[in-house]
Amino acid sequence: MNIVAIETATSACAVGVRASDGFELARVVDEQRRHSEVLTAAISAMLGEAGLAPRDVNRVVVDRGPGLFTGLRVGVATALAFAQALGCELVAVTSLEMLAHGAHARGVRGSFVSCVDGRRGEVFVQEFELGEGVFERGVPEVAVAAHVAARWARHDGAVTFAGDGAERYADDFDALTNAQRWSQRVPPVSAALALGATRVPVASVTPLYLRDADAVANFSTRQHRA
């Protein structure tokens, strides 16, 4: 199966390609929030490196979030258009499970918290247990970074944090004596390729926003103050 994976939930844009012969590429192609400018060209270039044409793709995997509003819209829209135009299968994964599965593949074990930067002092988080497999211990939620850190300060066991949210609010998480940070800022497209190969295809994908876009929130705040 030839698979393309798309990651646009964070300020970075990443693309992965896995060919049926086992050849795999996974690459961050931009870190300046220029998703709409670089994504299509990056997919085309990486397919060329893998010796594949767009018509050879059997499945496209997309990160549906949670993450930054504009990036998610670009990624999901591109995946939908790709699947519809080529008639290939469509699979969705989340940014938080990508971080957990990526860390697990690199040998991280124990309590694990995926943290994607949500701006406004908040993070999108989900708790996992990494053992023989990756097990969800909670659902995706939006929370204040300092509150997440305070919650884990009351735990006796060790915990690992990862994601650009863990890096942005490093002072909060590094203050914990029972915590460490795993250096994985961008949800790894290698994990999306692995997960996407085993998931049941879907007819469509809806972004997992968890909250309103910044523009909506800012407008609501101005209305309330008025």
C-alpha distance (Angstrom), angle and dihedral (degrees) to the residues before:
residue distance angle dihedral
M1 . . .
N2 3.81 . .
I3 3.82 111.3 .
V4 3.80 135.7 -172.7
A5 3.82 120.1 -162.6
I6 3.81 125.3 -161.6
E7 3.82 125.9 -161.6
T8 3.83 119.7 -176.5
A9 3.82 103.9 139.5
T10 3.79 94.9 109.2
S11 3.80 133.8 42.5
A12 3.81 86.6 -83.2
C13 3.79 126.4 76.4
A14 3.80 118.2 -144.7
V15 3.79 134.6 179.2
G16 3.78 132.8 -167.5
V17 3.79 133.6 -168.9
R18 3.81 127.7 -167.8
A19 3.80 119.0 -174.2
S20 3.79 124.2 -153.2
D21 3.81 89.8 -112.8
G22 3.82 90.6 62.2
F23 3.81 98.0 -100.3
E24 3.82 109.5 141.2
L25 3.79 136.8 -174.5
A26 3.82 126.1 -176.2
R27 3.76 120.3 175.3
V28 3.81 143.4 162.6
V29 3.79 102.0 -130.0
D30 3.81 101.3 -178.6
E31 3.81 137.5 9.8
Q32 3.80 100.8 -174.5
R33 3.82 100.7 81.2
R34 3.83 92.4 -103.4
H35 3.80 92.6 133.7
S36 3.79 97.0 142.3
E37 3.82 91.2 49.9
V38 3.78 100.2 48.9
L39 3.80 109.2 24.7
T40 3.81 102.7 82.4
A41 3.80 93.3 41.9
A42 3.81 90.7 48.5
I43 3.80 92.2 52.3
S44 3.80 91.2 49.8
A45 3.81 92.6 47.9
M46 3.79 94.4 48.6
L47 3.79 92.6 46.9
G48 3.80 86.9 54.2
E49 3.81 90.9 51.4
A50 3.80 89.2 52.1
G51 3.81 91.3 49.3
L52 3.80 92.4 -114.5
A53 3.78 133.7 129.4
P54 3.82 120.9 -146.4
R55 3.82 89.9 -106.0
D56 3.82 88.8 60.0
V57 3.82 92.7 64.0
N58 3.81 113.7 107.4
R59 3.79 99.9 179.8
V60 3.80 138.8 18.5
V61 3.81 119.8 -156.7
V62 3.81 120.9 -161.6
D63 3.79 134.6 -172.0
R64 3.81 105.0 -124.0
G65 3.81 94.1 -170.1
P66 2.88 154.4 -166.3
G67 3.77 92.4 -130.5
L68 3.77 144.5 92.9
F69 3.81 112.9 -16.6
T70 3.80 101.0 -129.3
G71 3.79 95.0 43.5
L72 3.79 92.4 51.3
R73 3.80 91.7 50.4
V74 3.80 91.2 52.1
G75 3.79 94.9 46.5
V76 3.79 96.8 45.9
A77 3.82 93.3 43.6
T78 3.80 90.7 50.5
A79 3.80 92.4 48.9
L80 3.81 92.0 48.6
A81 3.79 92.4 48.6
F82 3.80 91.3 46.7
A83 3.80 92.9 50.6
Q84 3.79 94.1 45.1
A85 3.79 95.3 46.3
L86 3.80 95.3 47.4
G87 3.78 100.0 30.7
C88 3.81 92.1 -125.3
E89 3.80 127.3 145.3
L90 3.80 122.1 -88.6
V91 3.81 126.1 -142.0
A92 3.81 130.6 177.8
V93 3.80 129.5 -150.8
T94 3.81 131.3 172.8
S95 3.79 128.6 -115.8
L96 3.80 90.4 -126.4
E97 3.80 96.0 54.2
M98 3.80 90.0 44.9
L99 3.81 89.5 58.4
A100 3.81 91.7 47.8
H101 3.80 95.3 47.0
G102 3.79 91.5 44.3
A103 3.80 91.2 53.7
H104 3.80 91.9 45.1
A105 3.80 90.8 53.3
R106 3.82 88.1 54.5
G107 3.81 93.2 53.0
V108 3.82 102.8 -95.7
R109 3.81 112.2 149.0
G110 3.81 137.8 -179.4
S111 3.80 130.9 33.3
F112 3.79 111.0 -1.7
V113 3.80 132.8 -176.4
S114 3.80 121.6 -163.0
C115 3.81 111.4 -149.2
V116 3.78 121.8 -170.3
D117 3.80 116.1 -175.5
G118 3.79 111.0 -108.5
R119 3.83 95.8 177.2
R120 3.84 119.7 -135.7
G121 3.84 88.1 80.4
E122 3.80 90.8 -64.3
V123 3.79 137.2 114.9
F124 3.78 134.1 -158.8
V125 3.79 104.6 -127.9
Q126 3.78 143.0 178.4
E127 3.80 130.8 177.6
F128 3.81 122.8 -131.5
E129 3.78 138.3 175.8
L130 3.78 113.2 -136.7
G131 3.80 113.3 -156.7
E132 3.78 129.4 115.8
G133 3.78 84.1 -18.8
V134 3.80 139.8 -0.2
F135 3.80 113.8 -82.3
E136 3.79 126.8 -173.5
R137 3.81 114.3 -128.7
G138 3.76 96.3 179.1
V139 3.78 143.6 2.9
P140 3.81 128.1 -94.8
E141 3.79 111.8 -81.8
V142 3.79 140.7 166.5
A143 3.80 116.1 -121.4
V144 3.80 143.1 158.2
A145 3.80 108.0 -91.3
A146 3.81 93.1 -131.5
H147 3.81 90.1 53.2
V148 3.81 91.6 52.2
A149 3.80 89.9 51.4
A150 3.81 91.6 47.9
R151 3.80 90.5 51.5
W152 3.81 91.3 55.0
A153 3.81 92.4 44.2
R154 3.80 86.3 70.6
H155 3.84 92.0 56.2
D156 3.79 121.5 92.6
G157 3.80 96.3 -154.7
A158 3.79 128.1 80.6
V159 3.79 120.5 -98.0
T160 3.79 135.8 -170.0
F161 3.80 123.6 -144.4
A162 3.81 124.1 -161.2
G163 3.79 140.1 172.2
D164 3.78 137.5 63.6
G165 3.80 89.0 -69.6
A166 3.80 90.3 60.2
E167 3.80 88.8 51.3
R168 3.80 96.5 45.1
Y169 3.81 91.6 51.6
A170 3.79 95.9 33.4
D171 3.81 92.8 137.7
D172 3.81 90.6 63.1
F173 3.81 95.0 48.0
D174 3.80 98.6 37.1
A175 3.80 89.6 57.4
L176 3.81 89.1 68.3
T177 3.80 114.2 97.5
N178 3.81 92.3 -154.7
A179 3.81 97.4 49.1
Q180 3.76 140.5 83.5
R181 3.78 131.9 -176.5
W182 3.80 121.9 -126.1
S183 3.79 111.5 -145.7
Q184 3.80 101.6 -122.0
R185 3.78 110.2 119.1
V186 3.81 99.9 165.5
P187 3.82 119.9 51.4
P188 3.83 100.2 -107.1
V189 3.79 115.9 -112.2
S190 3.80 88.2 -153.7
A191 3.82 86.2 69.7
A192 3.82 90.1 48.3
L193 3.80 89.9 53.4
A194 3.81 91.8 50.0
L195 3.80 94.6 45.2
G196 3.79 93.3 41.9
A197 3.78 92.4 55.7
T198 3.82 91.0 62.1
R199 3.81 103.0 36.5
V200 3.77 126.2 100.6
P201 3.83 109.9 -109.3
V202 3.80 119.0 -112.4
A203 3.78 132.9 -147.7
S204 3.80 94.4 -128.0
V205 3.81 142.3 -5.2
T206 3.80 129.1 -129.9
P207 3.83 118.6 -161.8
L208 3.81 115.7 -113.3
Y209 3.80 100.7 -131.7
L210 3.87 101.8 160.9
R211 3.82 89.6 -164.8
D212 3.82 142.7 24.3
A213 3.78 122.0 -74.1
D214 3.82 116.8 -93.4
A215 3.81 91.6 -107.1
V216 3.82 91.4 55.6
A217 3.80 92.5 45.9
N218 3.81 92.2 48.8
F219 3.81 91.7 48.9
S220 3.82 91.3 49.3
T221 3.80 90.6 50.0
R222 3.81 92.1 51.1
Q223 3.81 90.9 47.9
H224 3.80 91.3 50.4
R225 3.82 92.4 49.6
A226 3.78 91.2 48.3
